[in-house]
Amino acid sequence: MKKVASYYEVIKHKQSINHNEFHSFFILDHSRPTPRSAHYFSLQNRLNFKMPADFSGTWKFVKGENLTTLLDKLNVPADKRPSQEGSTVTISQSGDSFSIKTTTAAGDRNVSFSIGTSFVDPDIKALRGKELSVTPAWDGAKLVLKGEKGNGVTRELVGGQMVVTFEFDGVSAKRYFAKA
């Protein structure tokens, strides 16, 4: 039996529908679009979007680029600088909701957030002793946390690795993680 949903129900529940799945839905609204109507194709285009990336899993640190320069720019004292070796990140993702546990030699940090809802970044607070509010958003398949003045963190999946890019006052640094 085919699923029945209106365009508005699909959007309300943030369901993702790929091209093949779209044809298994009846679009029920006041105009009752048919496969030949312009409205039907407009709905098909809006529903035929790529699902953002799934970051779920445990990720083990592989390498970093330009981290010392970034930490210098952030004025992070040497005793507060995170140890890169052996650090892991465990991400639980359910749609647009995330729970991230970062484990380092210095201890664990946990944060939970949802796309579009600002929160205080615990990593910045731990490193700098300052509270910095960030707002998470999707940029295609990238998870972007933007703070004041365009500073922020971007997570993306590249070649089976999670690449985390930090931007602060024109200084960029990257951390690379492999799936554990």
N, C-alpha and C positions, 0 to 999 in steps of 0.2 A: 504494500500500500504506500502511496506517495505522501510525503509530508505536506502539510498545508500551513502557510504562514503569509502574513502580509509583509510588505516591504518595511512597514513601520515596526512590526514585531521583531523582525530580523535586526534592524538598527537598534531598537530599544535594548535588546539583550546582547548586543555586540557580537552576534554570531558571525562567523566567517563562512563564506560560501564561495567555493571555487567554481570555475566555468562548468564543469561536469555536474556538480551538485545543484547548480542553479536550475537546471532543467528538471530536477526532481521536486521543485517547489511550484505551487500555484501561487501566483501573485493575486491577492484578493484586495481590491480597493474599489473606490467608487467608480473609477473609469473602466474597470475590468479590462486591462490591456491584453491584447492577443499577441502571439508571436510576430505578427506583421505590423503592429503599431509602433510608432516612434516612442511612445511612453514605455513600452516593454523593453526596447533596446536601451533607453536611458536608464531604466531600473537595472537592467543586466549589467551595464557598465559600472554603475555605482556598487553593485554587489560583487562584482568580479575583481576584488582587490586581493593583493598578496598578504597572507598572514604575517604579522611581524615575527621576528626570530624567537625561538624558544631557548632561553639561556639555562634552563633547568639542569641540575647536575652538580658534581663536585669538580672543581678546576684547580689544577696544581700549577704554581708559578714556574715559568720556564726561563724568562729573561726580561730585562728592563732596558729602556733606552732613555737617556737624559734625565734620569730620576734625581741625581744629585743636584743638577742645575735647578730643577724645579723646587726641590726642598730648600735650597739656598734662597731662591726667590721668595718662598713662603716664610722665610726666617724660622724654619723648624730647627730647634736645638738638636745637637748631635745625639743626646740621650733619649730623645723622643722619636728619632727616625726609625721607621719600621724595618725590621729585618726581612729581606726579600727571600732568602733561602728557606725552603720548606713551608712557605705560606700557601694556604689553600683558601678557596672561596667556594662556598656551597650555596647554590641558588635554588629556591623553590619558586616556581612561577605558575600562577593560575590566571591565564588571560592577561589582564593589565595590572595584576597585583603581584608584588614581589616580596620575598623574604630572603635576605642575604646575610650569611654568616661568614665573617672573615676570621681565619685562624692564623696567628703568627706566634713566634716565640714569646712575644710580649703578652699574649693573651688573645681572647676572642672579642669580636665586636659584632653586634647584631643590629640589623635595621629592617624594617618592613615599610613598604610604601605602595601607593597606587598611582598610575599614570594620571597626571593633571592635578594631583594634590601635593602642595608644598610641604616640606618637612625639613628639620634640622639635620644636616649631614654629620653623623657621628665620627666619621674618619677625619673630617676637618676639625671638629671639636677636639678630638684626641690629639691631633698633631699640633694645632695652633692655639688651643685653649679658647677659641672663639666660636660662637654659634653662627653658622652660615646656613641660611635657608635656600634650598634648591627646589626646582620644580621638574619632575620627570615628564618626559614626552617621548613619543616615537618619532623618529625621522627615518621613514622607510623601515628598514629592518634594524636600525640602530636604536639603542636605548640611550637617551640623552638626559642628563641631569644638569640643568642650567641654573646658575646662581647670578649674583649681581655682576654687572659690567660684562656679561657674556662669558664669565668664567664657568667652567664646568667639567664634567666627566662624560665620556661617551663609551658605551660598550657595544661591540659588534663581533660577529662571527666571521672569521676569515680563514679559509683553508682548514677548517676543523679546529681552529684555535679561537679563544676569546681574547680579543685585543681591547684593552682598556686605555683610552687616551685622556690625559689630563691637560687642560688648558688654563693657564693663569697669567694674566698680564702679558700676553704675547709669548710666554714660554710653554712649550709643549713637551710632554713626556709620555712614554708608553710602557705598559706592562703586558706581557704575553702569558697566557695560561693554556695548558693542554687539558683535555678531559681526563680525569683520573680513572 
